[in-house]
């Protein structure tokens, strides 16, 4: 790792994806816009890792080691400014890591609301009661 070219990469930038990547296997798009926010760059990979994505300026921003099921991104897939970012995260979680999507946001909200109600009953909160 060393200081990034020109002080780093910030904001909206192109990502060039290498074909054959497991992490990006869900998409046929080889170029997409992603959100960068880093002042350093990788210059040498650990043994067994492959470069699977580079920024428009040539910095390594995506790596993987398929045998060890290890992946790394140096951009923000979670923000709306990254095209295909949420799809990449879903593919990683559901397709690669095998996480089961057995919950819904409505269920999470119900659980959080119940936790607040329990705290209210024990007088640990200084806020008005929540009415459902």
N, C-alpha and C positions, 0 to 999 in steps of 0.2 A: 504494500500500500504506500502510495506517495501522494503529495499534494496534487490536486487535479490541474489539468491543463487550463491555463488562464484563470486560476483561482477556483475552479469548480464548475459545476453545471447546475443551473437554477431555472425553474420554470418549465414551460412547455418545450419539449424536445423530441425529435424523432428517435424511435427505437427500431433497429434492424435485427430481425430474428433469424437465427440460423435454422435451416430446415432439419427435420429429424429430431427435434427436441421433445422430450417427454413432457416437460412443464408447459410448453406452448403447443402441444399436440392437439389441443382442442380447437385451434384456429388455423385457417389457411392464409391468414393475413401475415405477410412477412415484414411489413412496415406499419408502425402505428405511432401515434403521438402519446407520450407519457409525461408525467410530472416529476422533474428531477429536483433534488435539494441536497447536494453533497459537495463537499470541498476537497474530497480525496478520490483516488481511483486505484483499482487493483492493477498491478503490473505483473504479478506472478501468481498462478493458481496453485492450490494444494494438489498433491498427487491424486490422480483419478478424476479430477474435475474437468469439465469442458466448458468453453465459452459458448453460450447459446444466444447472447444478445449484446449488441454494442450500440452506444449512443451515436447520434449524428456526427459527433466529433471524434468517434473511434474509441471512446472509453468502454471498457468491459463493464456492463451493467446487469448481466444475467448469466449465472453459471449453474451447472448441475453435475451431480455424481449419481447417476441412475442406480448403480450397484448398491450404493449406501443410502439411497432415497434421501439425498440432501440437495437443497436448492437455495440459491441466493439471488436476491434482486437488489439493485441499488437505485431504485426509483420507487415511487409511491403508487402501487396498483389500487390502493383503497380509496383514492380520491376520484371525483368525477372527471377531472382533467385527463386522466389516463384512459385512453381508448382500450377496450378489452380488459381493463384492470380487474373489474369485478368478476368477469368470466374466467380470468386466469386464477383468481383466488378460489372460485367455486371449483374449477377443475382440480386444483391442488388439493383442496379439502375433501371433496366428494370422490374424485376420481383416483387420485394418487394416495392420499393419506387414509382413505376409506372411512371418513367421518360420515355418520348417518344423520341426515337432516330430519330428526324426529321431533322438532319443536317448531313453534310458530311465534311470531312477535306478539300476538295476542296472548299466548300462554305466558310468555316472559313478563308482559305487562301485568297480567293477573297475579303472578308470583310476587312481583315487586310491590304491587298495591297491597297484597296481604301482609308482606313484611312490614310495610309502613303502618298498617292497622295494628299489628301486634305491638310495635314500638309505641304507638299512641296509647294503647291500653295500659302499657306499663309506665306511662307518663315520662317517657324519655325524649319526647320531641316537643319543641316549642313552636307548633304550627297548628292551624285549625284542622279539625277532622276532615278526612277525605270521604266524600259521599260517592257511592258507586251507582 
